[in-house]
Amino acid sequence: MVRLLLALALLLVGPVADAATAKYTFTVGSMQINQLCSTTSIIAVNGQLPGPSIEVNEGDAVEVKVINNSPYNVTIHWHGVFQLMTPWADGPSLVSQCPIQPSGSYTYRFAVPGQEGTLWWHAHSSFLRATVYSAFIVRPRAGNAYPFPAPDMEVPIVLGEWWNRNVVDVENDAVLAGQLPAQSDAFTVNGKTGLLYPCANDTFTAVVEPNARVLLRVINAGLNSHLFFKVAGHNFTVVAVDGSYTSNLNTDTLVIAPGQTVDALVSTAAAPGNYYMAVMAHDTMSPLTFAASDTSTATAILQYNGTSPTATPAMPTMPSSSDAATANAFYFGLRGLAGTGPAVPAPVDVSMTIELGLGQLPCDPSQTKCNGTAAAAAMNGVSFRLPGPEASLLGAHMNGLAGVFTEDFPDGPPPSGTAMAVGTKVKKLAYNSVVEIVLQNPSAVPTENHPIHLHGFNFFVLAQGVGAFPGTVAYNLVDPVARNTIAVPGGGWAVIRFVANNPGMWFFHCHLDPHVPMGLGMVFHVDSGTTPGTTLPLPPADWVGVCDAQNYATAAAAVVAPAPAAAPAPAPTLAPASAPGPGAGPANSTRADGSTVKPRAADHKPSPSVPQHREDGRPSSSSAGPRAAGGHLTCLLCFTILLFFVLHEHSA
């Protein structure tokens, strides 16, 4: 019996050694940046641009307390994190939660089981994403290795866009006028423009050892620009995209759409020296007469250790901004790494065709600077609108609120010539259904590449091409790449497939930020399953899904729920919201008990290379972090059993 207890104790110690909870505090507030001949006030996290990077191991739990000291509503989205059984932690404002109001706070709690690679986090409320962002790195858990040669060094490269104005004002001016926003003034690499811009005063420099293997974790955090990225005198071996491993793709040019990430190995086998890492826009608008993107080039420096910092860096030859051939060769050439993930799901239960459209709608009365018609966008002829300020979509579902959304998003595009509709339409999916979507980007003028992002899931890219979808095409069912953001070519198409095995409300939208308020999005409502572990548990007590003052007061006084475990405990199935007919939706929504939801004000829409520190003061690394609360109880049980064993042996 004693030996059995000892064996049990050792079994319990194993998972505790691997389990960790990474805790961070994000304070969102204003800061001044001197850049490009001017001083600009921006919103940032912890006084950093980019904000602090999150670095965890696969399977870890994460807690991030967000304190909003800014004058704007804010939420944080953990881009690429599945949020298995924690949809309230996903972050898109008025989809999965009510925004965190000024002087408010909220703690996001989730885990990252079964995920590795480069993800990222960003604001998901208005243009604040322009400066509220950073890397989210998930390394293999202790004892596991990368499925590629181990790097000697890792360097996060977060690409962004810079405006010499308050970005909220940039967005508001565009919305009021019903037009696209003013183009950015510069691109940035880890928050710095490089020295090729007028008045530029800072450059990000990565110092590397000669004859080393360097893993670049490249993220396009830009709002509105597809990007080309090159390093002079060096080639890349792409080993992952969007946190999914790939078979090796050798190239000298990375092509990264907004929202996407690329992990690429670089061998520092060139002659010792300084080499520019260069970033410029890939302009996908057609015809080019409609293009209005930033034509500048941002730079950083790859510096071989021992090289003089004043030595002139070598500059790579960049593609032309309209080089679609280079972009398509990169995107179409990616393949998944066999044996490192799930197989392509089959058979298909739900088949959809989603047409991406740009167009115009009559100006809204609130658009006081709009002249007759406003720029608009739609999926399958429906220009998506977030719900009013009274409730988030997930909050409406979980609280049984009527009139907030309808479940009649169409499975295909409307007949040609149909006027664009406006609505908050979602598509309901049964748990574990296999969903296949043909994304069609029509060739109507103007057209551009749309990076479409799916929250809560990865999908397989089975096929893609230019022109109209041919109807019958050979699918790659052997080694398709898995992504969370797909760049759909202008006048082209892509076919994706995923399993709807994650209950919640999941945003599916263009990651060109100006296109979101224009309506280029929709939401998938995935039902719970019927077995333990497939049923959505109750949300944490401090989550606010219905946005009235009473709920905020209740949340502030609530007892904080514990961090979720990787394997959620079973919970009762929640009753779904009743689905009103098309066009329904009172100004004040009604709860199931008949009470009224009071609307409130409408929602506004250290460099990652520096080691970041968790709340306990320990640096983020691949080592295990602080133990979760449940781990402490397990350790106590282990200690008790071991103590019993020692005393028994001593007595014997």
C-alpha positions as CSV (number, residue, x, y, z in Angstrom):
1,M,0.0,0.0,0.0
2,V,2.8,2.4,0.9
3,R,4.6,1.7,-2.4
4,L,1.3,2.4,-4.2
5,L,1.0,5.8,-2.5
6,L,4.6,6.6,-3.5
7,A,3.9,5.8,-7.1
8,L,0.8,8.0,-7.0
9,A,2.8,10.8,-5.6
10,L,5.4,10.5,-8.4
11,L,2.7,10.5,-11.0
12,L,1.2,13.7,-9.5
13,V,4.6,15.4,-9.4
14,G,5.1,15.0,-13.2
15,P,2.4,17.3,-14.5
16,V,3.1,19.8,-11.8
17,A,6.7,20.1,-13.0
18,D,5.4,21.0,-16.5
19,A,2.4,23.1,-15.5
20,A,2.9,26.9,-15.1
21,T,0.9,30.0,-15.0
22,A,2.5,33.1,-16.6
23,K,1.1,36.3,-15.0
24,Y,1.4,39.7,-16.5
25,T,0.0,43.2,-15.9
26,F,-0.7,45.4,-18.9
27,T,-1.2,49.1,-18.1
28,V,-2.7,50.9,-21.1
29,G,-2.0,54.6,-21.1
30,S,-0.7,57.6,-23.0
31,M,2.9,58.2,-23.7
32,Q,4.9,60.7,-25.9
33,I,7.1,59.5,-28.8
34,N,9.6,61.6,-30.7
35,Q,9.7,60.3,-34.2
36,L,9.9,61.9,-37.7
37,C,10.4,65.5,-36.7
38,S,7.4,65.5,-34.3
39,T,6.3,64.5,-30.9
40,T,3.2,62.3,-31.0
41,S,1.0,61.2,-28.1
42,I,0.1,57.5,-28.5
43,I,-1.6,54.8,-26.5
44,A,0.7,52.0,-25.4
45,V,1.1,49.2,-22.9
46,N,3.5,49.7,-20.0
47,G,5.1,52.7,-21.7
48,Q,6.6,50.5,-24.5
49,L,6.3,50.3,-28.3
50,P,5.9,47.5,-29.0
51,G,4.4,46.4,-25.7
52,P,5.8,43.6,-23.5
53,S,6.1,40.3,-25.2
54,I,4.5,37.2,-23.7
55,E,6.7,34.1,-23.7
56,V,5.2,30.8,-22.5
57,N,5.5,27.1,-23.1
58,E,2.9,24.9,-24.7
59,G,0.3,23.9,-22.2
60,D,0.9,26.9,-19.9
61,A,-1.9,29.0,-18.4
62,V,-1.8,32.7,-18.9
63,E,-3.2,35.5,-16.8
64,V,-3.0,39.1,-18.0
65,K,-4.5,41.9,-15.9
66,V,-5.3,44.8,-18.2
67,I,-5.6,48.2,-16.5
68,N,-7.1,50.9,-18.7
69,N,-5.6,54.3,-17.9
70,S,-6.3,55.6,-21.4
71,P,-9.2,57.9,-22.3
72,Y,-10.6,55.2,-24.7
73,N,-12.4,51.9,-24.3
74,V,-10.1,49.0,-25.0
75,T,-9.9,45.3,-25.3
76,I,-7.0,42.9,-26.0
77,H,-7.1,40.0,-28.6
78,W,-4.7,37.1,-28.3
79,H,-4.3,36.6,-32.0
80,G,-4.0,32.9,-32.9
81,V,-4.7,31.6,-29.4
82,F,-7.6,29.1,-29.8
83,Q,-9.2,30.0,-26.4
84,L,-10.4,26.5,-26.0
85,M,-13.5,26.7,-23.7
86,T,-12.6,30.3,-22.8
87,P,-14.3,32.4,-25.6
88,W,-14.8,35.3,-23.2
89,A,-11.0,35.8,-23.2
90,D,-10.8,36.2,-27.0
91,G,-11.0,40.0,-26.9
92,P,-12.8,41.5,-29.8
93,S,-14.9,44.4,-28.5
94,L,-18.7,43.7,-28.5
95,V,-18.1,40.2,-29.9
96,S,-16.7,38.3,-26.9
97,Q,-16.9,41.0,-24.2
98,C,-17.8,44.5,-23.4
99,P,-14.9,46.9,-23.7
100,I,-12.8,47.8,-20.7
101,Q,-13.8,51.4,-19.9
102,P,-11.4,54.1,-18.9
103,S,-10.2,53.6,-15.3
104,G,-11.5,50.0,-15.5
105,S,-9.6,46.7,-15.6
106,Y,-10.1,43.1,-16.6
107,T,-8.0,39.9,-16.2
108,Y,-7.8,37.6,-19.2
109,R,-7.4,34.0,-18.2
110,F,-6.7,31.2,-20.7
111,A,-4.4,28.4,-21.5
112,V,-2.4,27.4,-24.6
113,P,-2.6,23.6,-24.9
114,G,-1.6,22.0,-28.2
115,Q,-0.1,25.3,-29.6
116,E,3.5,26.3,-30.4
117,G,5.0,29.0,-32.5
118,T,4.8,32.8,-33.0
119,L,1.4,34.4,-32.2
120,W,0.8,37.9,-31.1
121,W,-1.6,40.2,-29.2
122,H,-3.1,43.5,-30.0
123,A,-5.9,45.9,-29.2
124,H,-9.2,44.9,-30.8
125,S,-11.0,48.2,-30.4
126,S,-10.6,50.9,-33.0
127,F,-7.3,52.0,-34.5
128,L,-5.6,51.5,-31.1
129,R,-4.1,48.4,-32.6
130,A,-1.6,50.7,-34.4
131,T,0.4,51.1,-31.1
132,V,-1.1,48.5,-28.7
133,Y,0.6,45.2,-29.8
134,S,3.5,42.8,-29.3
135,A,4.6,39.2,-29.7
136,F,3.1,36.1,-28.0
137,I,5.6,33.3,-28.3
138,V,4.7,29.7,-27.4
139,R,7.7,27.4,-27.2
140,P,7.7,23.6,-26.9
141,R,7.2,22.4,-23.3
142,A,10.3,21.2,-21.4
143,G,11.7,18.0,-23.0
144,N,10.2,18.6,-26.4
145,A,12.1,20.1,-29.4
146,Y,11.4,22.1,-32.4
147,P,10.7,20.0,-35.6
148,F,13.6,21.9,-37.3
149,P,17.3,22.5,-36.4
150,A,17.5,24.2,-33.1
151,P,18.3,27.9,-33.4
152,D,21.3,29.5,-31.7
153,M,19.3,32.7,-31.2
154,E,15.8,34.0,-31.6
155,V,14.8,37.5,-32.6
156,P,11.2,38.8,-32.6
157,I,10.6,41.2,-35.5
158,V,7.3,43.1,-35.1
159,L,6.5,45.2,-38.1
160,G,4.1,48.1,-37.7
161,E,2.8,51.4,-39.2
162,W,3.3,54.8,-37.8
163,W,1.1,58.0,-38.0
164,N,2.3,61.4,-36.8
165,R,-1.2,61.9,-35.4
166,N,-3.5,60.4,-32.8
167,V,-4.6,57.2,-34.6
168,V,-8.1,57.5,-33.0
169,D,-8.5,60.9,-34.7
170,V,-7.3,59.3,-38.0
171,E,-10.0,56.7,-37.8
172,N,-12.7,59.1,-36.7
173,D,-12.0,61.5,-39.6
174,A,-12.3,58.5,-42.0
175,V,-15.5,57.2,-40.5
176,L,-17.2,60.7,-40.3
177,A,-16.3,61.3,-44.0
178,G,-17.2,57.7,-45.1
179,Q,-13.8,57.3,-46.7
180,L,-10.6,55.3,-46.2
181,P,-8.2,56.7,-43.6
182,A,-5.1,58.7,-44.4
183,Q,-2.1,56.5,-45.2
184,S,0.6,56.0,-42.6
185,D,3.7,58.2,-42.4
186,A,6.2,55.3,-42.0
187,F,6.7,51.7,-41.3
188,T,8.4,50.5,-38.2
189,V,10.5,47.5,-37.1
190,N,10.1,46.9,-33.3
191,G,8.7,50.4,-33.0
192,K,11.6,52.2,-34.8
193,T,11.6,53.5,-38.4
194,G,15.2,53.2,-39.3
195,L,17.4,56.0,-40.6
196,L,16.0,56.3,-44.2
197,Y,13.2,58.6,-43.1
198,P,13.6,62.4,-42.7
199,C,14.5,63.2,-39.0
200,A,14.8,59.5,-38.2
201,N,16.8,59.0,-35.0
202,D,16.6,55.4,-34.1
203,T,17.1,51.9,-35.6
204,F,16.5,48.5,-34.2
205,T,19.7,46.4,-34.3
206,A,20.1,42.7,-33.8
207,V,23.6,41.7,-33.0
208,V,24.3,38.1,-34.1
209,E,27.3,35.7,-34.0
210,P,28.9,34.6,-37.3
211,N,28.1,31.1,-38.5
212,A,25.0,30.9,-36.3
213,R,21.5,29.8,-36.9
214,V,19.0,32.7,-36.1
215,L,15.3,32.2,-35.9
216,L,13.4,35.4,-36.9
217,R,9.9,35.6,-35.6
218,V,8.3,38.1,-37.9
219,I,4.9,39.6,-37.3
220,N,2.9,42.0,-39.4
221,A,1.1,44.2,-36.9
222,G,0.4,46.9,-39.5
223,L,-3.2,48.2,-39.8
224,N,-3.5,48.5,-43.6
225,S,-0.4,47.2,-45.4
226,H,0.8,43.9,-46.8
227,L,4.6,43.9,-46.5
228,F,7.7,42.6,-48.2
229,F,10.6,41.8,-45.8
230,K,14.2,41.1,-46.9
231,V,17.6,40.9,-45.3
232,A,20.5,41.9,-47.5
233,G,22.9,39.1,-48.4
234,H,20.8,36.4,-46.6
235,N,18.1,33.9,-47.5
236,F,15.3,32.5,-45.3
237,T,14.1,29.0,-44.6
238,V,10.5,29.3,-43.6
239,V,9.6,26.8,-40.8
240,A,6.3,28.1,-39.5
241,V,3.5,30.5,-40.3
242,D,0.7,31.7,-37.9
243,G,2.0,29.3,-35.3
244,S,1.8,26.2,-37.5
245,Y,4.9,24.3,-38.7
246,T,5.7,24.1,-42.4
247,S,7.9,22.1,-44.6
248,N,11.0,24.1,-45.4
249,L,10.4,26.8,-48.0
250,N,13.6,28.5,-49.1
251,T,13.2,32.1,-50.3
252,D,14.9,35.5,-50.2
253,T,11.6,37.4,-49.6
254,L,9.0,37.0,-46.9
255,V,5.5,38.2,-47.8
256,I,3.3,38.9,-44.8
257,A,-0.3,40.2,-44.8
258,P,-1.6,42.1,-41.8
259,G,-2.2,39.7,-38.9
260,Q,0.1,37.0,-40.2
261,T,3.3,35.7,-38.7
262,V,6.3,33.9,-40.2
263,D,9.1,32.0,-38.5
264,A,12.2,31.9,-40.6
265,L,15.7,30.6,-40.1
266,V,18.6,32.7,-41.2
267,S,22.2,31.4,-41.4
268,T,24.8,34.1,-40.6
269,A,27.3,32.7,-43.0
270,A,27.9,35.9,-45.0
271,A,31.0,38.1,-44.7
272,P,31.1,39.9,-41.3
273,G,29.4,43.2,-41.6
274,N,26.1,45.2,-41.2
275,Y,23.1,44.2,-43.3
276,Y,19.8,46.0,-43.6
277,M,16.6,44.3,-42.8
278,A,14.2,46.2,-45.1
279,V,10.4,46.5,-45.0
280,M,8.2,48.0,-47.7
281,A,4.5,47.8,-48.7
282,H,3.2,45.2,-51.1
283,D,0.5,47.2,-52.9
284,T,-2.4,44.8,-53.8
285,M,-4.9,47.4,-55.1
286,S,-6.0,47.0,-58.7
287,P,-5.9,49.0,-60.8
288,L,-2.9,50.8,-59.3
289,T,-4.5,54.2,-59.9
290,F,-6.6,53.5,-56.8
291,A,-3.5,52.7,-54.7
292,A,-2.7,55.1,-51.8
293,S,-0.4,53.1,-49.7
294,D,2.9,54.2,-48.0
295,T,5.7,53.9,-50.5
296,S,8.5,54.3,-48.0
297,T,11.0,51.7,-46.7
298,A,11.7,51.0,-43.0
299,T,15.0,49.4,-42.0
300,A,16.6,47.6,-39.1
301,I,20.2,46.2,-39.0
302,L,21.5,42.7,-38.7
303,Q,24.9,43.3,-37.3
304,Y,27.6,40.6,-37.1
305,N,29.3,40.7,-33.7
306,G,32.6,42.6,-33.9
307,T,31.5,44.8,-36.8
308,S,31.7,48.5,-36.3
309,P,28.3,50.0,-35.7
310,T,29.2,52.9,-38.0
311,A,30.0,50.6,-41.0
312,T,27.5,51.3,-43.8
313,P,25.0,48.4,-44.0
314,A,24.3,46.6,-47.3
315,M,20.8,47.2,-48.7
316,P,18.7,44.4,-50.3
317,T,17.1,44.8,-53.7
318,M,13.4,45.0,-53.0
319,P,10.6,43.8,-55.2
320,S,8.4,46.4,-56.9
321,S,5.4,47.3,-54.7
322,S,2.9,45.7,-57.1
323,D,4.9,42.4,-57.5
324,A,2.0,40.0,-57.2
325,A,4.0,37.1,-58.8
326,T,6.5,37.2,-55.9
327,A,3.6,37.3,-53.3
328,N,1.7,34.5,-54.9
329,A,4.7,32.3,-55.2
330,F,5.3,32.7,-51.5
331,Y,1.7,32.1,-50.4
332,F,1.0,29.3,-52.9
333,G,4.3,27.6,-52.1
334,L,3.7,27.0,-48.4
335,R,3.1,23.4,-47.3
336,G,2.3,22.0,-43.9
337,L,4.8,19.7,-42.0
338,A,3.4,16.2,-42.1
339,G,3.1,14.5,-38.8
340,T,3.0,17.6,-36.6
341,G,-0.7,18.3,-36.5
342,P,-4.2,16.9,-37.1
343,A,-5.2,15.4,-40.5
344,V,-7.5,17.2,-42.9
345,P,-11.0,16.7,-41.5
346,A,-13.6,14.9,-43.6
347,P,-16.4,14.5,-44.7
348,V,-17.6,18.1,-45.0
349,D,-20.8,18.9,-43.1
350,V,-21.2,22.6,-44.0
351,S,-20.2,24.0,-47.4
352,M,-20.2,27.8,-47.9
353,T,-19.1,30.3,-50.5
354,I,-18.3,33.7,-49.0
355,E,-17.8,36.5,-51.5
356,L,-15.8,39.5,-50.4
357,G,-17.2,42.8,-51.7
358,L,-16.3,46.5,-51.7
359,G,-19.0,49.1,-52.5
360,Q,-20.9,52.1,-51.1
361,L,-23.9,52.7,-48.9
362,P,-25.8,55.9,-48.1
363,C,-24.1,58.0,-45.5
364,D,-25.3,57.3,-41.9
365,P,-26.7,60.4,-40.1
366,S,-23.7,60.2,-37.7
367,Q,-21.3,60.6,-40.6
368,T,-21.4,64.4,-40.5
369,K,-18.6,64.9,-43.1
370,C,-19.9,62.3,-45.5
371,N,-21.0,63.4,-49.0
372,G,-24.0,61.3,-50.0
373,T,-22.4,57.8,-50.0
374,A,-19.8,56.1,-47.8
375,A,-17.3,53.4,-48.5
376,A,-18.7,50.0,-47.4
377,A,-17.7,46.3,-47.5
378,A,-19.7,43.1,-47.2
379,M,-19.5,39.3,-47.0
380,N,-22.2,37.7,-49.2
381,G,-23.9,41.0,-49.6
382,V,-24.2,41.7,-45.9
383,S,-22.3,44.6,-44.4
384,F,-21.6,43.5,-40.9
385,R,-22.3,45.8,-37.9
386,L,-21.2,45.2,-34.4
387,P,-24.2,45.1,-32.0
388,G,-25.2,48.3,-30.1
389,P,-23.4,49.2,-27.0
390,E,-25.8,47.4,-24.7
391,A,-24.4,43.8,-25.1
392,S,-21.6,41.8,-26.7
393,L,-22.7,38.9,-29.0
394,L,-21.4,36.3,-26.6
395,G,-23.0,38.1,-23.7
396,A,-26.3,38.2,-25.6
397,H,-26.1,34.5,-26.3
398,M,-25.2,33.5,-22.7
399,N,-27.8,35.8,-21.1
400,G,-30.6,34.9,-23.5
401,L,-31.0,38.5,-24.8
402,A,-33.3,38.9,-27.8
403,G,-32.8,41.3,-30.7
404,V,-29.0,41.6,-30.6
405,F,-28.2,39.4,-33.6
406,T,-29.8,37.1,-36.1
407,E,-28.7,33.6,-37.2
408,D,-29.4,34.0,-40.9
409,F,-26.0,34.7,-42.4
410,P,-26.3,33.4,-46.0
411,D,-24.3,30.4,-47.2
412,G,-23.6,31.9,-50.6
413,P,-23.5,35.3,-52.3
414,P,-26.7,37.0,-53.4
415,P,-27.7,37.3,-57.1
416,S,-25.7,39.8,-59.1
417,G,-27.1,43.3,-58.8
418,T,-28.6,42.7,-55.3
419,A,-28.3,45.8,-53.1
420,M,-25.9,45.5,-50.1
421,A,-27.7,44.8,-46.8
422,V,-26.7,45.9,-43.3
423,G,-27.0,43.6,-40.3
424,T,-25.5,41.7,-37.4
425,K,-25.9,38.2,-38.9
426,V,-24.1,35.2,-37.6
427,K,-23.8,31.6,-38.9
428,K,-24.7,28.9,-36.4
429,L,-22.6,25.7,-36.5
430,A,-23.2,22.4,-34.7
431,Y,-20.4,21.3,-32.5
432,N,-17.7,19.2,-34.3
433,S,-19.1,20.0,-37.7
434,V,-16.6,20.1,-40.6
435,V,-16.8,23.4,-42.4
436,E,-15.5,24.2,-45.9
437,I,-15.5,27.7,-47.2
438,V,-14.7,29.0,-50.7
439,L,-13.5,32.6,-50.3
440,Q,-14.0,34.5,-53.5
441,N,-12.5,37.9,-54.0
442,P,-14.3,39.3,-57.1
443,S,-12.5,41.1,-59.9
444,A,-14.8,44.1,-59.8
445,V,-12.9,47.4,-59.8
446,P,-11.3,48.2,-57.5
447,T,-10.1,45.0,-55.9
448,E,-7.4,44.2,-53.5
449,N,-6.0,41.3,-51.4
450,H,-8.0,40.8,-48.3
451,P,-6.3,39.0,-45.3
452,I,-9.2,37.2,-43.6
453,H,-8.7,36.1,-40.0
454,L,-10.7,33.5,-38.1
455,H,-10.8,33.7,-34.4
456,G,-10.8,30.5,-32.3
457,F,-9.4,28.1,-34.9
458,N,-6.8,27.3,-37.4
459,F,-7.9,26.2,-40.8
460,F,-6.3,24.2,-43.6
461,V,-5.7,26.0,-46.9
462,L,-6.7,23.3,-49.4
463,A,-6.3,25.4,-52.6
464,Q,-5.9,29.0,-53.8
465,G,-5.7,30.7,-57.1
466,V,-6.4,33.8,-59.2
467,G,-9.6,34.5,-61.2
468,A,-13.0,33.1,-60.4
469,F,-13.2,29.8,-58.4
470,P,-13.4,27.1,-61.1
471,G,-15.8,24.9,-59.2
472,T,-13.8,21.8,-59.6
473,V,-10.2,21.9,-58.5
474,A,-7.6,19.6,-57.0
475,Y,-7.4,20.0,-53.2
476,N,-4.2,19.4,-51.3
477,L,-5.3,16.9,-48.7
478,V,-1.8,15.6,-47.9
479,D,0.2,18.5,-46.6
480,P,-1.9,21.7,-46.7
481,V,-0.6,24.6,-44.6
482,A,-2.6,25.5,-41.5
483,R,-3.2,29.2,-40.8
484,N,-5.4,31.6,-38.9
485,T,-5.2,34.4,-41.5
486,I,-5.4,33.8,-45.2
487,A,-4.5,36.4,-47.8
488,V,-7.2,36.1,-50.5
489,P,-5.7,37.5,-53.8
490,G,-7.4,40.4,-55.4
491,G,-9.6,38.9,-58.1
492,G,-8.7,35.4,-56.7
493,W,-10.0,32.7,-54.3
494,A,-9.0,30.3,-51.6
495,V,-10.6,27.2,-50.1
496,I,-10.3,26.6,-46.4
497,R,-11.6,23.9,-44.1
498,F,-11.8,23.6,-40.3
499,V,-13.6,21.6,-37.5
500,A,-16.0,23.7,-35.4
501,N,-15.0,22.1,-32.1
502,N,-14.6,25.2,-30.0
503,P,-17.9,26.6,-28.6
504,G,-18.4,30.3,-28.7
505,M,-18.9,33.4,-30.9
506,W,-15.9,33.7,-33.3
507,F,-15.2,36.7,-35.4
508,F,-14.3,36.1,-39.1
509,H,-13.1,39.3,-40.6
510,C,-10.7,41.2,-42.8
511,H,-7.5,42.2,-41.0
512,L,-7.2,45.4,-42.9
513,D,-8.5,47.5,-40.0
514,P,-10.4,50.1,-42.0
515,H,-12.5,47.3,-43.6
516,V,-13.9,46.2,-40.2
517,P,-16.1,49.3,-39.6
518,M,-16.9,49.2,-43.3
519,G,-18.5,45.8,-42.7
520,L,-16.1,43.1,-44.1
521,G,-16.8,40.5,-41.4
522,M,-19.2,38.0,-39.9
523,V,-19.4,35.8,-36.8
524,F,-19.6,32.0,-36.4
525,H,-21.7,30.8,-33.5
526,V,-20.4,27.4,-32.5
527,D,-22.7,25.4,-30.3
528,S,-21.6,23.3,-27.3
529,G,-21.3,19.6,-27.6
530,T,-23.2,17.1,-25.5
531,T,-20.4,15.4,-23.6
532,P,-18.2,16.4,-20.7
533,G,-15.3,18.5,-22.0
534,T,-17.3,19.7,-25.1
535,T,-19.8,21.9,-23.2
536,L,-19.0,25.5,-22.6
537,P,-18.5,26.1,-18.9
538,L,-19.8,29.1,-17.0
539,P,-17.8,32.3,-17.6
540,P,-15.6,33.8,-14.8
541,A,-17.4,36.0,-12.4
542,D,-15.6,39.2,-13.5
543,W,-16.4,38.8,-17.2
544,V,-18.7,41.5,-18.6
545,G,-20.7,40.4,-21.6
546,V,-23.7,42.8,-21.1
547,C,-22.5,46.3,-21.0
548,D,-24.8,48.2,-18.5
549,A,-23.6,50.0,-15.4
550,Q,-25.1,47.4,-13.1
551,N,-23.0,44.7,-14.6
552,Y,-19.8,46.7,-14.4
553,A,-20.5,47.4,-10.7
554,T,-21.3,43.7,-10.1
555,A,-18.1,42.6,-11.9
556,A,-15.9,45.0,-9.9
557,A,-17.2,43.4,-6.6
558,A,-17.1,39.8,-7.8
559,V,-14.8,37.2,-6.6
560,V,-12.2,36.5,-9.3
561,A,-12.5,33.0,-10.9
562,P,-9.5,30.7,-11.0
563,A,-7.4,30.3,-14.2
564,P,-8.8,27.7,-16.5
565,A,-7.1,24.4,-16.8
566,A,-6.0,23.0,-20.2
567,A,-8.8,20.4,-19.8
568,P,-11.9,22.2,-18.8
569,A,-14.3,20.6,-16.3
570,P,-17.7,19.7,-17.5
571,A,-20.5,22.2,-16.9
572,P,-24.2,22.4,-17.7
573,T,-25.1,23.4,-21.2
574,L,-26.1,27.0,-21.5
575,A,-29.4,27.9,-23.2
576,P,-28.8,29.7,-26.5
577,A,-30.3,33.1,-27.2
578,S,-33.6,33.1,-29.0
579,A,-33.0,34.1,-32.6
580,P,-35.3,37.0,-33.7
581,G,-36.4,37.3,-37.3
582,P,-34.5,39.4,-39.8
583,G,-34.7,43.1,-39.1
584,A,-35.6,42.6,-35.4
585,G,-33.7,44.5,-32.7
586,P,-35.1,47.0,-30.3
587,A,-33.1,50.0,-29.1
588,N,-33.1,48.5,-25.6
589,S,-32.6,44.8,-25.5
590,T,-34.5,42.6,-23.1
591,R,-33.2,40.0,-20.8
592,A,-34.9,36.6,-20.3
593,D,-36.4,37.9,-17.0
594,G,-38.0,40.9,-18.7
595,S,-35.6,43.5,-17.4
596,T,-34.1,46.1,-19.7
597,V,-30.5,46.4,-20.7
598,K,-29.5,50.1,-20.5
599,P,-27.3,51.3,-23.4
600,R,-24.2,53.2,-22.6
601,A,-21.7,55.2,-24.6
602,A,-20.7,53.6,-27.9
603,D,-17.4,51.8,-28.2
604,H,-14.5,53.5,-29.8
605,K,-13.2,51.5,-32.1
606,P,10.2,47.1,-23.9
607,S,11.0,46.0,-27.4
608,P,10.2,42.3,-27.9
609,S,13.9,41.6,-28.1
610,V,14.4,42.7,-24.5
611,P,13.6,40.0,-21.9
612,Q,10.2,40.7,-20.3
613,H,9.4,40.1,-16.7
614,R,6.4,38.5,-15.2
615,E,4.7,39.7,-12.0
616,D,6.9,37.5,-9.8
617,G,10.0,39.3,-11.2
618,R,11.2,36.2,-13.1
619,P,12.2,36.7,-16.7
620,S,10.1,35.1,-19.4
621,S,11.9,32.1,-20.8
622,S,11.4,28.5,-21.9
623,S,11.7,27.4,-18.3
624,A,8.6,26.7,-16.3
625,G,7.1,29.7,-14.6
626,P,5.1,30.1,-11.4
627,R,2.9,27.2,-10.5
628,A,-0.8,27.4,-10.8
629,A,-3.0,27.5,-7.7
630,G,-4.2,23.9,-8.4
631,G,-0.5,22.9,-8.6
632,H,0.0,24.0,-5.0
633,L,-2.7,21.7,-3.8
634,T,-1.3,18.8,-5.8
635,C,2.2,19.5,-4.3
636,L,0.7,19.5,-0.8
637,L,-0.9,16.1,-1.5
638,C,2.4,14.8,-2.9
639,F,4.3,16.1,0.1
640,T,1.8,14.4,2.5
641,I,2.1,11.1,0.8
642,L,5.9,11.3,0.7
643,L,6.1,12.3,4.3
644,F,3.9,9.3,5.2
645,F,6.2,7.0,3.2
646,V,9.4,8.4,4.9
647,L,7.9,8.0,8.4
648,H,6.7,4.5,7.6
649,E,10.2,3.5,6.4
650,H,11.8,5.1,9.4
651,S,9.5,3.3,11.8
652,A,10.2,0.0,10.0
